[in-house]
Amino acid sequence: TARVASAVLRGSYHLYQGVGGFLGNMVMGVVFVYLYRRWGRVGPLVVAHSLLDIGAFVGYALLAGKVGWLPTA
């Protein structure tokens, strides 16, 4: 269906993050499609995506070089 294709497309343009980035973003795409179909609003999804990106950026900045499992640039 179009929902699955949309989620796979979303995951595919995150393949540069590896398989985990692909799968995680594909799952997030499925969840976002479900929530959009339920609420009919894109605004909360934009806010959620922004908060996830901010959390990842800040988290990386705080943890880079302090934990062994996080790759450094």
All heavy atoms as TSV, in Angstrom:
chain	resi	resn	atom	element	x	y	z
A	1	THR	N	N	0.838	-1.197	0.000
A	1	THR	CA	C	0.000	0.000	0.000
A	1	THR	C	C	0.875	1.250	0.000
A	1	THR	O	O	2.091	1.180	0.170
A	1	THR	CB	C	-0.930	0.027	1.232
A	1	THR	OG1	O	-0.154	0.246	2.399
A	1	THR	CG2	C	-1.747	-1.231	1.341
A	2	ALA	N	N	0.241	2.380	-0.173
A	2	ALA	CA	C	0.961	3.656	-0.203
A	2	ALA	C	C	1.600	3.973	1.139
A	2	ALA	O	O	2.654	4.610	1.204
A	2	ALA	CB	C	0.016	4.774	-0.611
A	3	ARG	N	N	0.978	3.544	2.220
A	3	ARG	CA	C	1.534	3.811	3.555
A	3	ARG	C	C	2.863	3.107	3.746
A	3	ARG	O	O	3.824	3.699	4.245
A	3	ARG	CB	C	0.552	3.370	4.630
A	3	ARG	CG	C	-0.723	4.139	4.610
A	3	ARG	CD	C	-1.694	3.566	5.604
A	3	ARG	NE	N	-3.044	3.934	5.195
A	3	ARG	CZ	C	-4.133	3.500	5.752
A	3	ARG	NH1	N	-4.069	2.657	6.745
A	3	ARG	NH2	N	-5.301	3.891	5.329
A	4	VAL	N	N	2.921	1.852	3.356
A	4	VAL	CA	C	4.157	1.087	3.476
A	4	VAL	C	C	5.218	1.658	2.542
A	4	VAL	O	O	6.386	1.820	2.933
A	4	VAL	CB	C	3.910	-0.404	3.188
A	4	VAL	CG1	C	5.211	-1.176	3.143
A	4	VAL	CG2	C	2.965	-0.998	4.220
A	5	ALA	N	N	4.847	1.984	1.322
A	5	ALA	CA	C	5.795	2.568	0.372
A	5	ALA	C	C	6.355	3.876	0.900
A	5	ALA	O	O	7.550	4.146	0.776
A	5	ALA	CB	C	5.114	2.786	-0.976
A	6	SER	N	N	5.515	4.682	1.516
A	6	SER	CA	C	5.957	5.943	2.098
A	6	SER	C	C	6.958	5.701	3.223
A	6	SER	O	O	7.975	6.393	3.327
A	6	SER	CB	C	4.740	6.719	2.617
A	6	SER	OG	O	5.138	7.878	3.287
A	7	ALA	N	N	6.686	4.717	4.070
A	7	ALA	CA	C	7.587	4.403	5.177
A	7	ALA	C	C	8.924	3.870	4.666
A	7	ALA	O	O	9.987	4.232	5.187
A	7	ALA	CB	C	6.933	3.403	6.117
A	8	VAL	N	N	8.889	3.020	3.633
A	8	VAL	CA	C	10.133	2.490	3.057
A	8	VAL	C	C	10.940	3.617	2.419
A	8	VAL	O	O	12.161	3.689	2.573
A	8	VAL	CB	C	9.833	1.367	2.044
A	8	VAL	CG1	C	11.086	0.969	1.272
A	8	VAL	CG2	C	9.236	0.167	2.751
A	9	LEU	N	N	10.267	4.523	1.725
A	9	LEU	CA	C	10.959	5.675	1.139
A	9	LEU	C	C	11.614	6.508	2.228
A	9	LEU	O	O	12.775	6.907	2.118
A	9	LEU	CB	C	9.978	6.528	0.332
A	9	LEU	CG	C	10.559	7.799	-0.276
A	9	LEU	CD1	C	11.638	7.454	-1.301
A	9	LEU	CD2	C	9.471	8.638	-0.911
A	10	ARG	N	N	10.885	6.772	3.304
A	10	ARG	CA	C	11.425	7.538	4.424
A	10	ARG	C	C	12.667	6.851	4.990
A	10	ARG	O	O	13.680	7.477	5.249
A	10	ARG	CB	C	10.371	7.687	5.513
A	10	ARG	CG	C	10.900	8.349	6.753
A	10	ARG	CD	C	9.863	8.462	7.840
A	10	ARG	NE	N	10.473	8.900	9.057
A	10	ARG	CZ	C	10.977	10.111	9.258
A	10	ARG	NH1	N	10.926	11.010	8.306
A	10	ARG	NH2	N	11.529	10.428	10.394
A	11	GLY	N	N	12.580	5.547	5.181
A	11	GLY	CA	C	13.731	4.814	5.691
A	11	GLY	C	C	14.898	4.822	4.722
A	11	GLY	O	O	16.055	4.955	5.130
A	12	SER	N	N	14.606	4.738	3.423
A	12	SER	CA	C	15.682	4.636	2.432
A	12	SER	C	C	16.540	5.888	2.362
A	12	SER	O	O	17.733	5.796	2.108
A	12	SER	CB	C	15.117	4.307	1.053
A	12	SER	OG	O	14.393	5.398	0.534
A	13	TYR	N	N	15.974	7.058	2.593
A	13	TYR	CA	C	16.845	8.228	2.544
A	13	TYR	C	C	17.546	8.479	3.870
A	13	TYR	O	O	18.175	9.518	4.064
A	13	TYR	CB	C	16.158	9.477	1.980
A	13	TYR	CG	C	14.953	10.032	2.705
A	13	TYR	CD1	C	15.088	10.805	3.845
A	13	TYR	CD2	C	13.673	9.816	2.216
A	13	TYR	CE1	C	13.986	11.321	4.488
A	13	TYR	CE2	C	12.566	10.334	2.843
A	13	TYR	CZ	C	12.730	11.091	3.980
A	13	TYR	OH	O	11.633	11.608	4.609
A	14	HIS	N	N	17.496	7.497	4.771
A	14	HIS	CA	C	18.316	7.513	5.983
A	14	HIS	C	C	19.299	6.337	5.982
A	14	HIS	O	O	19.890	6.035	7.015
A	14	HIS	CB	C	17.427	7.446	7.225
A	14	HIS	CG	C	16.690	8.716	7.502
A	14	HIS	ND1	N	15.485	9.015	6.923
A	14	HIS	CD2	C	17.007	9.782	8.282
A	14	HIS	CE1	C	15.083	10.195	7.339
A	14	HIS	NE2	N	15.981	10.688	8.155
A	15	LEU	N	N	19.491	5.705	4.823
A	15	LEU	CA	C	20.411	4.575	4.742
A	15	LEU	C	C	21.855	4.974	5.048
A	15	LEU	O	O	22.644	4.127	5.463
A	15	LEU	CB	C	20.335	3.922	3.356
A	15	LEU	CG	C	19.218	2.898	3.187
A	15	LEU	CD1	C	19.065	2.523	1.730
A	15	LEU	CD2	C	19.472	1.680	4.042
A	16	TYR	N	N	22.193	6.235	4.889
A	16	TYR	CA	C	23.550	6.679	5.224
A	16	TYR	C	C	23.825	6.479	6.717
A	16	TYR	O	O	24.983	6.434	7.145
A	16	TYR	CB	C	23.765	8.155	4.842
A	16	TYR	CG	C	22.991	9.131	5.697
A	16	TYR	CD1	C	23.575	9.693	6.820
A	16	TYR	CD2	C	21.683	9.478	5.384
A	16	TYR	CE1	C	22.865	10.585	7.615
A	16	TYR	CE2	C	20.965	10.362	6.160
A	16	TYR	CZ	C	21.571	10.915	7.283
A	16	TYR	OH	O	20.863	11.795	8.068
A	17	GLN	N	N	22.769	6.311	7.525
A	17	GLN	CA	C	22.920	6.053	8.957
A	17	GLN	C	C	23.090	4.566	9.252
A	17	GLN	O	O	23.248	4.186	10.397
A	17	GLN	CB	C	21.704	6.575	9.723
A	17	GLN	CG	C	21.526	8.071	9.632
A	17	GLN	CD	C	20.213	8.548	10.227
A	17	GLN	OE1	O	19.249	7.792	10.346
A	17	GLN	NE2	N	20.179	9.813	10.589
A	18	GLY	N	N	23.036	3.739	8.235
A	18	GLY	CA	C	23.175	2.296	8.411
A	18	GLY	C	C	21.819	1.610	8.482
A	18	GLY	O	O	20.766	2.247	8.362
A	19	VAL	N	N	21.856	0.309	8.708
A	19	VAL	CA	C	20.628	-0.482	8.761
A	19	VAL	C	C	19.738	-0.014	9.910
A	19	VAL	O	O	18.519	0.067	9.766
A	19	VAL	CB	C	20.958	-1.993	8.888
A	19	VAL	CG1	C	19.696	-2.810	9.079
A	19	VAL	CG2	C	21.720	-2.466	7.673
A	20	GLY	N	N	20.332	0.294	11.054
A	20	GLY	CA	C	19.552	0.769	12.194
A	20	GLY	C	C	18.823	2.062	11.891
A	20	GLY	O	O	17.652	2.228	12.257
A	21	GLY	N	N	19.498	2.974	11.213
A	21	GLY	CA	C	18.868	4.229	10.823
A	21	GLY	C	C	17.732	4.009	9.845
A	21	GLY	O	O	16.684	4.658	9.924
A	22	PHE	N	N	17.942	3.061	8.924
A	22	PHE	CA	C	16.885	2.720	7.961
A	22	PHE	C	C	15.665	2.156	8.668
A	22	PHE	O	O	14.544	2.638	8.493
A	22	PHE	CB	C	17.414	1.714	6.933
A	22	PHE	CG	C	16.344	1.121	6.065
A	22	PHE	CD1	C	15.765	1.861	5.049
A	22	PHE	CD2	C	15.917	-0.186	6.265
A	22	PHE	CE1	C	14.770	1.314	4.242
A	22	PHE	CE2	C	14.943	-0.738	5.472
A	22	PHE	CZ	C	14.364	0.011	4.456
A	23	LEU	N	N	15.885	1.135	9.503
A	23	LEU	CA	C	14.760	0.485	10.177
A	23	LEU	C	C	14.055	1.428	11.156
A	23	LEU	O	O	12.824	1.468	11.203
A	23	LEU	CB	C	15.242	-0.775	10.896
A	23	LEU	CG	C	15.732	-1.906	10.006
A	23	LEU	CD1	C	16.305	-3.043	10.835
A	23	LEU	CD2	C	14.623	-2.395	9.104
A	24	GLY	N	N	14.846	2.167	11.922
A	24	GLY	CA	C	14.249	3.099	12.879
A	24	GLY	C	C	13.398	4.156	12.201
A	24	GLY	O	O	12.292	4.478	12.663
A	25	ASN	N	N	13.888	4.704	11.121
A	25	ASN	CA	C	13.132	5.730	10.406
A	25	ASN	C	C	11.949	5.149	9.650
A	25	ASN	O	O	10.933	5.828	9.477
A	25	ASN	CB	C	14.054	6.511	9.469
A	25	ASN	CG	C	14.816	7.564	10.226
A	25	ASN	OD1	O	14.271	8.602	10.565
A	25	ASN	ND2	N	16.074	7.292	10.528
A	26	MET	N	N	12.060	3.906	9.234
A	26	MET	CA	C	10.918	3.268	8.600
A	26	MET	C	C	9.799	3.052	9.628
A	26	MET	O	O	8.632	3.343	9.356
A	26	MET	CB	C	11.322	1.940	7.966
A	26	MET	CG	C	10.301	1.424	6.996
A	26	MET	SD	S	10.862	-0.004	6.056
A	26	MET	CE	C	10.856	-1.257	7.299
A	27	VAL	N	N	10.160	2.590	10.814
A	27	VAL	CA	C	9.166	2.411	11.877
A	27	VAL	C	C	8.563	3.762	12.250
A	27	VAL	O	O	7.345	3.888	12.418
A	27	VAL	CB	C	9.794	1.721	13.102
A	27	VAL	CG1	C	8.865	1.773	14.299
A	27	VAL	CG2	C	10.155	0.286	12.759
A	28	MET	N	N	9.404	4.777	12.363
A	28	MET	CA	C	8.893	6.113	12.673
A	28	MET	C	C	7.934	6.583	11.581
A	28	MET	O	O	6.907	7.210	11.877
A	28	MET	CB	C	10.051	7.108	12.812
A	28	MET	CG	C	9.652	8.441	13.382
A	28	MET	SD	S	11.112	9.378	13.870
A	28	MET	CE	C	10.996	10.747	12.760
A	29	GLY	N	N	8.226	6.260	10.343
A	29	GLY	CA	C	7.325	6.607	9.246
A	29	GLY	C	C	5.976	5.932	9.380
A	29	GLY	O	O	4.934	6.553	9.168
A	30	VAL	N	N	5.975	4.662	9.765
A	30	VAL	CA	C	4.716	3.940	9.963
A	30	VAL	C	C	3.914	4.574	11.092
A	30	VAL	O	O	2.703	4.786	10.973
A	30	VAL	CB	C	4.983	2.440	10.245
A	30	VAL	CG1	C	3.716	1.732	10.717
A	30	VAL	CG2	C	5.563	1.756	9.030
A	31	VAL	N	N	4.597	4.894	12.191
A	31	VAL	CA	C	3.919	5.530	13.327
A	31	VAL	C	C	3.373	6.898	12.927
A	31	VAL	O	O	2.225	7.229	13.254
A	31	VAL	CB	C	4.875	5.649	14.535
A	31	VAL	CG1	C	4.273	6.504	15.636
A	31	VAL	CG2	C	5.237	4.267	15.063
A	32	PHE	N	N	4.157	7.677	12.208
A	32	PHE	CA	C	3.703	9.002	11.788
A	32	PHE	C	C	2.512	8.909	10.839
A	32	PHE	O	O	1.592	9.722	10.919
A	32	PHE	CB	C	4.846	9.790	11.157
A	32	PHE	CG	C	5.741	10.485	12.149
A	32	PHE	CD1	C	5.807	10.089	13.470
A	32	PHE	CD2	C	6.532	11.542	11.753
A	32	PHE	CE1	C	6.622	10.730	14.385
A	32	PHE	CE2	C	7.357	12.202	12.661
A	32	PHE	CZ	C	7.399	11.791	13.970
A	33	VAL	N	N	2.528	7.924	9.939
A	33	VAL	CA	C	1.383	7.736	9.039
A	33	VAL	C	C	0.141	7.402	9.859
A	33	VAL	O	O	-0.937	7.967	9.637
A	33	VAL	CB	C	1.656	6.628	7.997
A	33	VAL	CG1	C	0.374	6.174	7.324
A	33	VAL	CG2	C	2.640	7.107	6.951
A	34	TYR	N	N	0.286	6.498	10.811
A	34	TYR	CA	C	-0.846	6.132	11.667
A	34	TYR	C	C	-1.392	7.355	12.398
A	34	TYR	O	O	-2.607	7.581	12.436
A	34	TYR	CB	C	-0.423	5.047	12.662
A	34	TYR	CG	C	-1.457	4.806	13.725
A	34	TYR	CD1	C	-2.603	4.060	13.461
A	34	TYR	CD2	C	-1.304	5.345	15.000
A	34	TYR	CE1	C	-3.566	3.860	14.432
A	34	TYR	CE2	C	-2.262	5.145	15.978
A	34	TYR	CZ	C	-3.386	4.401	15.693
A	34	TYR	OH	O	-4.338	4.218	16.658
A	35	LEU	N	N	-0.489	8.138	12.994
A	35	LEU	CA	C	-0.929	9.309	13.749
A	35	LEU	C	C	-1.558	10.370	12.847
A	35	LEU	O	O	-2.540	11.011	13.226
A	35	LEU	CB	C	0.235	9.899	14.543
A	35	LEU	CG	C	0.753	9.001	15.674
A	35	LEU	CD1	C	2.007	9.595	16.297
A	35	LEU	CD2	C	-0.324	8.766	16.714
A	36	TYR	N	N	-1.004	10.542	11.657
A	36	TYR	CA	C	-1.608	11.505	10.730
A	36	TYR	C	C	-3.007	11.051	10.324
A	36	TYR	O	O	-3.939	11.857	10.276
A	36	TYR	CB	C	-0.741	11.699	9.482
A	36	TYR	CG	C	-1.403	12.632	8.509
A	36	TYR	CD1	C	-1.404	13.996	8.734
A	36	TYR	CD2	C	-2.072	12.144	7.388
A	36	TYR	CE1	C	-2.043	14.865	7.858
A	36	TYR	CE2	C	-2.709	12.998	6.521
A	36	TYR	CZ	C	-2.694	14.357	6.755
A	36	TYR	OH	O	-3.336	15.212	5.908
A	37	ARG	N	N	-3.150	9.759	10.042
A	37	ARG	CA	C	-4.475	9.244	9.659
A	37	ARG	C	C	-5.466	9.374	10.812
A	37	ARG	O	O	-6.638	9.592	10.603
A	37	ARG	CB	C	-4.374	7.781	9.227
A	37	ARG	CG	C	-3.464	7.533	8.042
A	37	ARG	CD	C	-4.099	7.795	6.752
A	37	ARG	NE	N	-5.236	6.887	6.598
A	37	ARG	CZ	C	-6.038	6.913	5.568
A	37	ARG	NH1	N	-5.839	7.768	4.607
A	37	ARG	NH2	N	-7.052	6.093	5.489
A	38	ARG	N	N	-4.977	9.253	12.021
A	38	ARG	CA	C	-5.848	9.347	13.189
A	38	ARG	C	C	-6.247	10.785	13.496
A	38	ARG	O	O	-7.397	11.073	13.783
A	38	ARG	CB	C	-5.151	8.721	14.385
A	38	ARG	CG	C	-5.967	8.741	15.641
A	38	ARG	CD	C	-5.236	8.098	16.786
A	38	ARG	NE	N	-6.010	8.283	17.986
A	38	ARG	CZ	C	-6.228	7.364	18.884
A	38	ARG	NH1	N	-5.708	6.171	18.715
A	38	ARG	NH2	N	-6.936	7.609	19.946
A	39	TRP	N	N	-5.246	11.700	13.489
A	39	TRP	CA	C	-5.485	13.091	13.874
A	39	TRP	C	C	-5.816	13.992	12.693
A	39	TRP	O	O	-6.462	15.018	12.857
A	39	TRP	CB	C	-4.276	13.671	14.595
A	39	TRP	CG	C	-3.940	13.000	15.891
A	39	TRP	CD1	C	-4.781	12.337	16.730
A	39	TRP	CD2	C	-2.648	12.936	16.490
A	39	TRP	NE1	N	-4.098	11.865	17.811
A	39	TRP	CE2	C	-2.781	12.217	17.701
A	39	TRP	CE3	C	-1.396	13.415	16.130
A	39	TRP	CZ2	C	-1.708	11.972	18.541
A	39	TRP	CZ3	C	-0.331	13.164	16.975
A	39	TRP	CH2	C	-0.488	12.452	18.167
A	40	GLY	N	N	-5.266	13.670	11.525
A	40	GLY	CA	C	-5.468	14.529	10.362
A	40	GLY	C	C	-4.703	15.834	10.441
A	40	GLY	O	O	-5.050	16.796	9.759
A	41	ARG	N	N	-3.660	15.853	11.253
A	41	ARG	CA	C	-2.857	17.074	11.427
A	41	ARG	C	C	-1.379	16.730	11.311
A	41	ARG	O	O	-0.915	15.738	11.860
A	41	ARG	CB	C	-3.124	17.690	12.808
A	41	ARG	CG	C	-4.579	18.072	12.986
A	41	ARG	CD	C	-4.849	18.671	14.331
A	41	ARG	NE	N	-4.070	19.907	14.450
A	41	ARG	CZ	C	-3.681	20.401	15.618
A	41	ARG	NH1	N	-3.982	19.796	16.739
A	41	ARG	NH2	N	-2.988	21.528	15.655
A	42	VAL	N	N	-0.641	17.577	10.614
A	42	VAL	CA	C	0.782	17.344	10.430
A	42	VAL	C	C	1.617	18.111	11.459
A	42	VAL	O	O	2.758	17.724	11.742
A	42	VAL	CB	C	1.210	17.685	8.976
A	42	VAL	CG1	C	1.237	19.177	8.744
A	42	VAL	CG2	C	2.533	17.062	8.640
A	43	GLY	N	N	1.058	19.156	12.050
A	43	GLY	CA	C	1.801	19.984	13.005
A	43	GLY	C	C	2.438	19.209	14.148
A	43	GLY	O	O	3.637	19.369	14.421
A	44	PRO	N	N	1.682	18.351	14.842
A	44	PRO	CA	C	2.303	17.581	15.929
A	44	PRO	C	C	3.434	16.668	15.458
A	44	PRO	O	O	4.390	16.434	16.202
A	44	PRO	CB	C	1.139	16.740	16.475
A	44	PRO	CG	C	-0.085	17.480	16.086
A	44	PRO	CD	C	0.242	18.140	14.778
A	45	LEU	N	N	3.348	16.198	14.237
A	45	LEU	CA	C	4.405	15.340	13.704
A	45	LEU	C	C	5.666	16.144	13.403
A	45	LEU	O	O	6.782	15.664	13.606
A	45	LEU	CB	C	3.908	14.618	12.458
A	45	LEU	CG	C	2.616	13.814	12.659
A	45	LEU	CD1	C	2.160	13.213	11.347
A	45	LEU	CD2	C	2.790	12.773	13.718
A	46	VAL	N	N	5.498	17.372	12.938
A	46	VAL	CA	C	6.642	18.256	12.705
A	46	VAL	C	C	7.332	18.557	14.032
A	46	VAL	O	O	8.564	18.516	14.136
A	46	VAL	CB	C	6.202	19.550	11.993
A	46	VAL	CG1	C	7.325	20.560	11.943
A	46	VAL	CG2	C	5.695	19.247	10.590
A	47	VAL	N	N	6.547	18.838	15.061
A	47	VAL	CA	C	7.109	19.105	16.394
A	47	VAL	C	C	7.842	17.867	16.914
A	47	VAL	O	O	8.968	17.958	17.418
A	47	VAL	CB	C	6.004	19.556	17.371
A	47	VAL	CG1	C	6.524	19.609	18.801
A	47	VAL	CG2	C	5.449	20.908	16.952
A	48	ALA	N	N	7.218	16.687	16.781
A	48	ALA	CA	C	7.846	15.449	17.242
A	48	ALA	C	C	9.165	15.193	16.515
A	48	ALA	O	O	10.173	14.849	17.140
A	48	ALA	CB	C	6.900	14.268	17.047
A	49	HIS	N	N	9.180	15.377	15.214
A	49	HIS	CA	C	10.403	15.171	14.435
A	49	HIS	C	C	11.481	16.160	14.859
A	49	HIS	O	O	12.647	15.795	15.013
A	49	HIS	CB	C	10.105	15.305	12.940
A	49	HIS	CG	C	11.249	14.915	12.067
A	49	HIS	ND1	N	12.258	15.774	11.740
A	49	HIS	CD2	C	11.534	13.743	11.462
A	49	HIS	CE1	C	13.131	15.146	10.960
A	49	HIS	NE2	N	12.705	13.911	10.781
A	50	SER	N	N	11.095	17.405	15.078
A	50	SER	CA	C	12.048	18.428	15.516
A	50	SER	C	C	12.641	18.073	16.874
A	50	SER	O	O	13.861	18.194	17.085
A	50	SER	CB	C	11.374	19.795	15.594
A	50	SER	OG	O	10.916	20.187	14.324
A	51	LEU	N	N	11.803	17.638	17.808
A	51	LEU	CA	C	12.296	17.263	19.133
A	51	LEU	C	C	13.234	16.063	19.066
A	51	LEU	O	O	14.251	16.024	19.781
A	51	LEU	CB	C	11.124	16.981	20.074
A	51	LEU	CG	C	10.291	18.193	20.469
A	51	LEU	CD1	C	9.065	17.755	21.280
A	51	LEU	CD2	C	11.123	19.194	21.254
A	52	LEU	N	N	12.925	15.093	18.210
A	52	LEU	CA	C	13.826	13.949	18.033
A	52	LEU	C	C	15.181	14.386	17.484
A	52	LEU	O	O	16.228	13.935	17.954
A	52	LEU	CB	C	13.188	12.921	17.101
A	52	LEU	CG	C	12.044	12.106	17.697
A	52	LEU	CD1	C	11.272	11.397	16.599
A	52	LEU	CD2	C	12.586	11.106	18.689
A	53	ASP	N	N	15.164	15.264	16.480
A	53	ASP	CA	C	16.416	15.745	15.900
A	53	ASP	C	C	17.224	16.562	16.911
A	53	ASP	O	O	18.443	16.404	17.023
A	53	ASP	CB	C	16.151	16.590	14.658
A	53	ASP	CG	C	15.780	15.745	13.450
A	53	ASP	OD1	O	15.879	14.499	13.526
A	53	ASP	OD2	O	15.393	16.336	12.432
A	54	ILE	N	N	16.553	17.428	17.648
A	54	ILE	CA	C	17.240	18.237	18.663
A	54	ILE	C	C	17.832	17.337	19.740
A	54	ILE	O	O	18.979	17.516	20.154
A	54	ILE	CB	C	16.284	19.289	19.266
A	54	ILE	CG1	C	15.957	20.357	18.215
A	54	ILE	CG2	C	16.878	19.924	20.515
A	54	ILE	CD1	C	14.778	21.250	18.592
A	55	GLY	N	N	17.050	16.346	20.186
A	55	GLY	CA	C	17.547	15.408	21.192
A	55	GLY	C	C	18.765	14.640	20.713
A	55	GLY	O	O	19.731	14.458	21.457
A	56	ALA	N	N	18.750	14.197	19.465
A	56	ALA	CA	C	19.889	13.465	18.911
A	56	ALA	C	C	21.109	14.373	18.792
A	56	ALA	O	O	22.233	13.977	19.125
A	56	ALA	CB	C	19.532	12.883	17.550
A	57	PHE	N	N	20.913	15.598	18.338
A	57	PHE	CA	C	22.028	16.542	18.179
A	57	PHE	C	C	22.644	16.884	19.524
A	57	PHE	O	O	23.864	16.819	19.705
A	57	PHE	CB	C	21.522	17.807	17.480
A	57	PHE	CG	C	22.589	18.832	17.241
A	57	PHE	CD1	C	23.491	18.687	16.205
A	57	PHE	CD2	C	22.696	19.944	18.059
A	57	PHE	CE1	C	24.480	19.638	15.988
A	57	PHE	CE2	C	23.686	20.897	17.854
A	57	PHE	CZ	C	24.576	20.731	16.807
A	58	VAL	N	N	21.815	17.241	20.486
A	58	VAL	CA	C	22.311	17.610	21.819
A	58	VAL	C	C	22.914	16.397	22.515
A	58	VAL	O	O	23.979	16.483	23.136
A	58	VAL	CB	C	21.188	18.247	22.659
A	58	VAL	CG1	C	21.616	18.436	24.111
A	58	VAL	CG2	C	20.763	19.575	22.054
A	59	GLY	N	N	22.241	15.250	22.397
A	59	GLY	CA	C	22.761	14.034	23.013
A	59	GLY	C	C	24.126	13.664	22.467
A	59	GLY	O	O	25.026	13.302	23.223
A	60	TYR	N	N	24.291	13.774	21.162
A	60	TYR	CA	C	25.601	13.473	20.567
A	60	TYR	C	C	26.656	14.445	21.081
A	60	TYR	O	O	27.757	14.044	21.445
A	60	TYR	CB	C	25.532	13.530	19.045
A	60	TYR	CG	C	26.856	13.209	18.402
A	60	TYR	CD1	C	27.231	11.894	18.199
A	60	TYR	CD2	C	27.736	14.214	18.019
A	60	TYR	CE1	C	28.449	11.581	17.633
A	60	TYR	CE2	C	28.961	13.917	17.451
A	60	TYR	CZ	C	29.314	12.599	17.259
A	60	TYR	OH	O	30.521	12.297	16.716
A	61	ALA	N	N	26.315	15.721	21.121
A	61	ALA	CA	C	27.271	16.732	21.590
A	61	ALA	C	C	27.683	16.462	23.031
A	61	ALA	O	O	28.848	16.663	23.395
A	61	ALA	CB	C	26.664	18.126	21.454
A	62	LEU	N	N	26.772	16.015	23.859
A	62	LEU	CA	C	27.072	15.764	25.271
A	62	LEU	C	C	27.832	14.457	25.490
A	62	LEU	O	O	28.630	14.359	26.423
A	62	LEU	CB	C	25.780	15.740	26.086
A	62	LEU	CG	C	25.036	17.063	26.220
A	62	LEU	CD1	C	23.692	16.854	26.939
A	62	LEU	CD2	C	25.878	18.095	26.966
A	63	LEU	N	N	27.600	13.462	24.638
A	63	LEU	CA	C	28.166	12.129	24.874
A	63	LEU	C	C	29.375	11.786	24.015
A	63	LEU	O	O	30.092	10.836	24.335
A	63	LEU	CB	C	27.087	11.070	24.660
A	63	LEU	CG	C	25.913	11.102	25.634
A	63	LEU	CD1	C	24.869	10.072	25.244
A	63	LEU	CD2	C	26.383	10.873	27.052
A	64	ALA	N	N	29.614	12.521	22.941
A	64	ALA	CA	C	30.736	12.194	22.039
A	64	ALA	C	C	32.045	12.193	22.806
A	64	ALA	O	O	32.372	13.136	23.516
A	64	ALA	CB	C	30.786	13.197	20.892
A	65	GLY	N	N	32.778	11.095	22.691
A	65	GLY	CA	C	34.056	10.960	23.355
A	65	GLY	C	C	33.953	10.481	24.799
A	65	GLY	O	O	34.967	10.194	25.430
A	66	LYS	N	N	32.745	10.392	25.324
A	66	LYS	CA	C	32.569	9.967	26.724
A	66	LYS	C	C	32.062	8.531	26.852
A	66	LYS	O	O	32.166	7.954	27.920
A	66	LYS	CB	C	31.606	10.921	27.427
A	66	LYS	CG	C	32.148	12.352	27.532
A	66	LYS	CD	C	31.197	13.233	28.312
A	66	LYS	CE	C	31.796	14.606	28.533
A	66	LYS	NZ	N	31.581	15.526	27.453
A	67	VAL	N	N	31.508	8.007	25.792
A	67	VAL	CA	C	31.024	6.627	25.795
A	67	VAL	C	C	31.639	5.895	24.602
A	67	VAL	O	O	31.861	6.478	23.547
A	67	VAL	CB	C	29.472	6.558	25.726
A	67	VAL	CG1	C	28.847	7.127	26.978
A	67	VAL	CG2	C	28.943	7.263	24.504
A	68	GLY	N	N	31.898	4.618	24.790
A	68	GLY	CA	C	32.578	3.852	23.754
A	68	GLY	C	C	31.693	3.447	22.597
A	68	GLY	O	O	32.181	3.192	21.510
A	69	TRP	N	N	30.382	3.367	22.790
A	69	TRP	CA	C	29.484	2.864	21.766
A	69	TRP	C	C	29.071	3.926	20.765
A	69	TRP	O	O	28.452	3.615	19.765
A	69	TRP	CB	C	28.244	2.231	22.389
A	69	TRP	CG	C	27.538	3.098	23.405
A	69	TRP	CD1	C	27.721	3.078	24.748
A	69	TRP	CD2	C	26.568	4.087	23.147
A	69	TRP	NE1	N	26.922	4.008	25.354
A	69	TRP	CE2	C	26.203	4.654	24.396
A	69	TRP	CE3	C	25.959	4.591	21.997
A	69	TRP	CZ2	C	25.261	5.673	24.508
A	69	TRP	CZ3	C	25.033	5.610	22.126
A	69	TRP	CH2	C	24.686	6.134	23.370
A	70	LEU	N	N	29.418	5.190	21.004
A	70	LEU	CA	C	29.021	6.271	20.112
A	70	LEU	C	C	30.189	6.643	19.205
A	70	LEU	O	O	31.248	7.028	19.695
A	70	LEU	CB	C	28.574	7.491	20.922
A	70	LEU	CG	C	27.988	8.662	20.177
A	70	LEU	CD1	C	26.690	8.256	19.490
A	70	LEU	CD2	C	27.722	9.815	21.122
A	71	PRO	N	N	30.036	6.502	17.889
A	71	PRO	CA	C	31.144	6.848	16.996
A	71	PRO	C	C	31.429	8.349	17.015
A	71	PRO	O	O	30.532	9.158	17.200
A	71	PRO	CB	C	30.655	6.405	15.616
A	71	PRO	CG	C	29.171	6.369	15.714
A	71	PRO	CD	C	28.838	6.084	17.157
A	72	THR	N	N	32.688	8.685	16.867
A	72	THR	CA	C	33.075	10.094	16.800
A	72	THR	C	C	33.305	10.489	15.354
A	72	THR	O	O	33.654	9.651	14.528
A	72	THR	CB	C	34.343	10.362	17.639
A	72	THR	OG1	O	35.380	9.496	17.172
A	72	THR	CG2	C	34.089	10.099	19.107
A	73	ALA	N	N	33.136	11.739	15.071
A	73	ALA	CA	C	33.263	12.233	13.696
A	73	ALA	C	C	34.687	12.230	13.223
A	73	ALA	O	O	35.623	12.277	13.895
A	73	ALA	CB	C	32.700	13.648	13.596
